[in-house]
Amino acid sequence: MTESHKDSDRRKKLGGAIGEIGTQFDYSVYALMAPTIAIHFFPAGNPAAAILGTFAVYALSFVARPFGGALFGYVGDKFGRLAVLSWTVVLMGVGTMLIGMIPTYESIGLAATLILILCRLLQGLSIGGETTGVESYIVESAPATKRASWMGTVKSFSYWPVAAVAAIIFGLRSALGEEAFEAWGWRIPFILGGVVAVVGYVLRRTLEDPDEFVEAAAEYEKMNTPENAGTVSGAMRGAFGTRKSMLLVILLQPPYAIGAYLLSGYMYTFVVSHGGIPATSALLSNMAAIMVLAALLPVMGKLCDRLGRKPMYYAGAIWLFVAAYPAFALAGSGTVAGAFVGQALLSIGLSMYGAAMFTGMVEIFPTALRCRGHGISYNLSVALFGGTTPLIAAALISATGNPVAPAFYAMAGIGLIGLVGVWLVPETKNTDLRSSVYGLPSSAVPGRTDETDASDSAKVVHRA
């Protein structure tokens, strides 16, 4: 590979990673600031209700994700991957920065909570497009034999911001003192999210759409009829023509969604509330465990390119199923070491499963319809199983009084849903992206027949 090609590959990875950094930075600020948000945006007097309300708003933002996936999925397939990536990072930054400027409940009452909800909905809309856009962009840009490796590297950057946010909050608490931080210092990380978004926008404007997408889009336009091409109804028909792939995405998502949102969205609060560990120590344990996940994702990506997607799916799902109970038992043990080890157990399983999932769930869609089908199904599944996880975890503990109750919810999601998806999904290592393992559906292209679909499905190209 020439030096110019290496530089080009680095720019593509950086372009994907910078948006992951920005969007995950913004989302992580809310999750790690949940106890403080509960104080400032909900009525005083009932701390348990305030925490539940905070996580309810966290979950509500995920309602917007499928709409963001559908909207930006259409934009991504019609106008290009970079059209999506350039703007989703900006919308996320705006939503985050505004949260840092909202007057508190004590100042303006219920209006503060309502504005918070609107900001979170804006964040949900943007991340619904960002996730699909960046995953499609990376898979289509990478060499066929390095898709999971590239994806693992880019996705690892989505977890470094979680650790960075934890470090920033820790530093602000130490520098300002608890009283000043709780009074006004908590706003600083939210405002910083807007700065990160500007950097992401500038870097992404210098990139170009992958050749794979450009060529596939041209082919698809030739096959489409004038009355169907370019319409939203036609776009949706095309997306749901990939319904087999969409169903698989919904089934494959729960193990990762539940595990990841327990780790990054709930464990800090759990360790503080039920482990009795001071907030700063709990932040450090959560930050260290998330860094384990970030460090392992590129390694597992390389392994996934070598072994295939299916073995990594199975290894990760089984690990998460077995580790769920001890993870919560250790995290709630009351020691910093136990909190770290418990959370790290989740990180190891997530790195195995995620290396296959992020890549494989993109590969099962044909290029011309990838953003649409993936955007709707991926974000619907995340909304159902990811965004609700912190709320369900808190509610289960409140209802049962058992601090390890969320572990059984995680085991159910992995065992009852995730493993079914893993069993059904085909191996997609080295699959030809243009048609995918299922081919371009006839419902997406007027005049095509089911026999054409069957013919295309057989054209799975295994490149060296």
N, C-alpha and C positions, 0 to 999 in steps of 0.2 A: 504493500500500500504506500502510495506517495505521501510526502509531507502535506501537500495541499488537501488530499483526501482525508488524512488524519485530522487536519484543522476543521474540515467541513463536518466530519463526524462529531467532533467535540462541540462545535457550534450547535448542531442539531440536538445533542444531548443536553447542552446548557439551556437551549431555548425551551425544551420541554421541562427541564428541572426548575427553571426560574419561576414558572407559573405554579408548579407544585409547592415551591417554597412560599410564595406569596399567599396562595389560597389556604394552605395548611397552617401557616403562621396565623392568619386571621381567624380560622376556625378554632385553633388551639387556645388562643387568648380567651375566648368565651368559656371553653371547657375548664381551663385551669383557674379561671376567675369566678367560677360558679358560686362559691361561698360568699364572695364580695358582692357579686351581682344580686344575690338573694337579699342582701342587706339593703341595697340602694334602690331596687326596682320593685320590691314587694312590701306589703304592709308589715310593720314590726309587730312582735308579740307572739309569733308562732314560727320559730326557726325551721321546723320540719316541713311545714306547709310552704314556706318560702323556698326551700331547697327543691321541693317537688315542683313548684311553679317555675323555677329556673330551668329545670330539666325538661319541663313541658314545653317551654319556649324553644329550648334546644331541639326537641323532637319536632316541633311545629315547623321549623325551618326546612326540615327534610320533606315536608309536603310539597314545597316548591321545586324540589330537585327533579322529579319526573317531567314537570312542565319545562324546566330548563333544559333537560335532556332532549325533549321533543323539539323545542324551539331551536336550540343551537345545533341539534342533530340535523335538522333540515338545512340550516345555514351552512354547516360543515360539509354536507354532501353536495349542496348546490353551489356554494361560493368558495369553498376551500377550508382546509383545517386551520390555516392561519387567520382567517376571518373570525373564527371562533376564539382562538387563543389570544388574540390581541385585545379583545374586549372583556372576556370573562374575568381576567385578572384585574381589570380596572373596576368593574362592578363590585367585585369582592372587596377591594380596597376601600371603595366609597362607603359600603355598608359598614365595614369595621370602624372606619374613622368616625362615622356619625355616632356609633355607640359611645365612643369616648367623649362625645360632646353633649349627650342627652342630660337634661336636668334630672335630678333624682325624684323618687316617689315622694319624698318628704317635701320637695319644692312644688311639684305640679300634679301630684296624685296619680290617678290611673293613666293619665296621658303619657307618663314616663314609660309605663309597661307597654302601652300600645305602640309607641314609637320604637321601643326595643324589638317588638314583634315584627314590625315593618322592616327594620334593618336586617333582622335574621332571615326574613323571607327573601330579601334582595340577595343576601349571601347564598341562600339555598338555590335560587334561580341561576346564579353565576357558576357555582361549583357543579351544578348539574351538567352544564355545557363544558366546563373545564376538564372534568375527568374523562369524558368521552373523547373530546378533542385531542388531548395530549396522548392518550393511549393509542388512538388511531394514528396520530402523527408519528409516534415512536416506532410502532410495529411496521408501518409502511416505509419508514426511512431506513430501518436497520437491515443488514444482510440477513438472508433467510436463516442462516445457521447461528445468528446471534440475537434473535429477537428477544428472548427471555433475559439474556445478559444485559442488553440495552435497557429493557424495561425495569429490571431489578435495580440498575444503577440510577435511573431517573426516579423511580418510586422511592428509593432510599432517601432522596432529598426531601420527600414529603414528610419525613419523620424527624429530620434534623431540626426543622423549625419548632417542633413540639418541645424538643430539648432546649432550643434557644429561648423560647418563650418562658419555659420554667426557669432558666438561668436569669433572664431579664427580671422576672417577678421576684426571684430570690434576691438579686442584687438591689432592686428598688426597695424591697422590704428592709434589707439590711442598712441601706444608705439613708433612707428617709425615716425609718422607724415605723412601727405598726400603726400608730395613730395617724401620721401624715399620709401613709400609703392608703389606708382605708378611707381617709377623708377626700383625697384628690389624686394621689399618686397612681391609683389603679387605672386612671384614664390614659396614662402615657403609653402602655403597650398597644392599646386600641388605635391611638393616633399614629404610632409607628407603622401599623399595618398599611396605612395609606401611602407611606413613603416607599415601602417594599413594592407595592402595586405599581407605582410609577416606574421603578427600575425594571420590573418585569415587562411592562408595556414597551419601553424603549428597546429592550433587547429582542423581544419577539418581532418587532416591526422590521428587523433586518433579515428574517428568515424567509424561505420560500416553501411552497407546498411540495410534498414528496412526488417524485416521478410516478410512483405507483398509483397515486390518487389522480393525477392529471390525466394519465393514459386511460385509466378505468372510467373516469367521468366522460371523456370524449367518446369512448365506445358505448357507454350507456345512453348518451344523448342521441346517438345515431339509431339505436334500437327503439327509442321511445317515440310516441306519436306526438304531433304538435299540440293536440288538445289536452294531453295528459302531462306533457313535460313542463316542469317549472311551477306546477300548482301544488298548493299545500295538500289538497285531497289526494292527488297522485302520489305525493311524497309519503303520506301516511299509508296508502295502500301498499306502496313499495316496502315500507318498514315492516308492516304486519305480514307481508309475504315471507318474511324471515322468522315467523312465529316459532318454529322449532328451535332455532338458535336463541330466541328471546326467552322461551320457557327454560332452556338450560341455564341461561344466565341467572334467572330468578332462583333456580334451585341451587346453583353453585355458590351464590353470594353469602348465604347465612353464616357458614363457619368463619369466614373472614370478617364480615360486617359486625357480627356479635362480638367476636374476640377483639377486634381492633378498637371498637368504640367502648368496650369495657376498659381496655388498656389506656386509651388516650382521652376518653370522655368521662370516665367514672372512677377509676382506681385511686386517683389522688384524693377525691372526696371520701371514698371508702376508707382509705388508710388513715385519714384524719379523724373521721367520724367513728369508726369501729375498731381501728387499731390503736387509737389514742396517741398517735405520733404527732409531734409538733408540725405545723404547716411547712416550715422550711425543710425539715428532714423528709417529710412526705413528698415534697416537690423533687428533692434530689433523688429519692428512690425511684420515682416515676420517670424522671429524666434519664437516669442510668438505664432503666429497662427499655425505654424507647430507643436509646442509642444502640442497644443490642440488636433490636429489630432493624434499624437503619444499616448497621454494619453487616448483618447477615444477608439482607436482600440481594445485593450484587453477587455474593457467593452462591446463594441458592439459585439465582438466575442462570449462572454458568452451568451449574449442575443440571438444571432443567433443560437447557439446550443439549446437554449430553445424554440424559436419561429419557427425556420426553416429558410431556405434561401429566399424563395419567399417574405415573409412579409418585410424582411430587404432590399431586392432589391427595392421593391416598395417605401418604406419609404425614402430610400436614394435618389432615382432618382427623386421623387417628390420634396423633399427638395431642391436638387440642381437646379432643373428647376425653382422653385419659388425664390430661393435666388440669382440666377446669376446676375440679374440687380441691386438689392440693394447692392450686394457685390462690384461691380465696382463703383457704385455711392459713396459708403462710402470710398472705398480705394483711390479714387481720390479727396476726399473732402478737402485735404490739412491739415488735423489734424492727429496726431499720433493715437489718440483714434479711429477715424473713419477708419484709415488704418487697425488697428488691428481688429476691429469688422467686417469690410467687409471681410477680409481674414478668420476670424474665422467662419463666416457663411459657407464658402466653406468647412472648416475643419469638421464641424459637419455633413454635408451631405456626405462627403467622408468617414467618419468613419462608418456610417450606411451602405452605399453601399459596401464599401471595405470589411467589415466583411463577407458579403455573397459572394462577387465576387471572392476574392482570394481563398476561399475554394470551392465554388460551381463549378467554372470553371475547377477545377482539378477533382472533383468527377464525372463529366459526361464522363470521359474517362476511359476505362478499364486499369488496372494496366500495362499489358504487352505492351501497346501502348501509355501510358500516356505522356511520355516526347516528343515523336514524334508529336502526334496530337496537344497537348497543346503548344509545343514549336513553331510550325509553325504558328498556328492561333493566339495565344496570341501576339506574337511579330509582326506579320503582322498588327494586329489591333492597337497595340501601335504605330507602325511606321506611320500608316495612320492618327490616331487621336490624338496621344500624342506628338510625336516628332515635328509635324508641328504646334502645338498650339501656342507656343510663336511667331513664324514667322507670322502666320495668324493674331494673335492678333495685332502685331505691324503694319502689312500691312493694316489691316482694319482701324486702327486709322489714319494712314498716308493718306489713300485714302479718308476717310469720314470726318476727322476732329472731329469725335465724340469719346470722350474717353471711353464711355461705349459700343461702338460697339462690342467688344469681347463678351459681355454678350449675345448678340443675337446669336452669333455663338455657344456658350455653350448651350443655350436653344435649338437650332436646333439639335445639336448632341445628347442631352439627350432625347428630345421629339420625334424626327423623327426616331431615330435609337435605342437608349437605351431602351426605353419603349416597343418597339416591341420585343426586345430580352427578356426582363423581362416577357412579356406576354407568350412567347413561351417556355421558359426554364422550365423543370420539377423540382419539389421539390427533392432535393438530400440529405436532412438530413437523416443520418444513412444508406444511400445506401451502398450496398455491393461493395467495391472497385474493386474486382477481375473482375466483368463483367460490372459494372456501370449500369445506368438506361437503356442503349441501348444495352447492351450485347457486346460480342466480335464479330466484324463484320466478315462475311464469306469471304470477300475479303482479309482479313488479314491472313487467315488460309486456305491453299489449301485443298480441299476436303469437306469443310463445306458448308452448304446450307443456304438459307434464312430462311427455317423452323427452322434450328438450332439457328439462330439469334433470331427468335421470341421466341423460348423456353427459351433461355438465358435471354432475356429481361424481361421475367416474373419473373425471379429469383432475385428479389430485396429483400434483406434481411434487415429487420428492427431490429437491435439489441437493447437490453434494455440499 
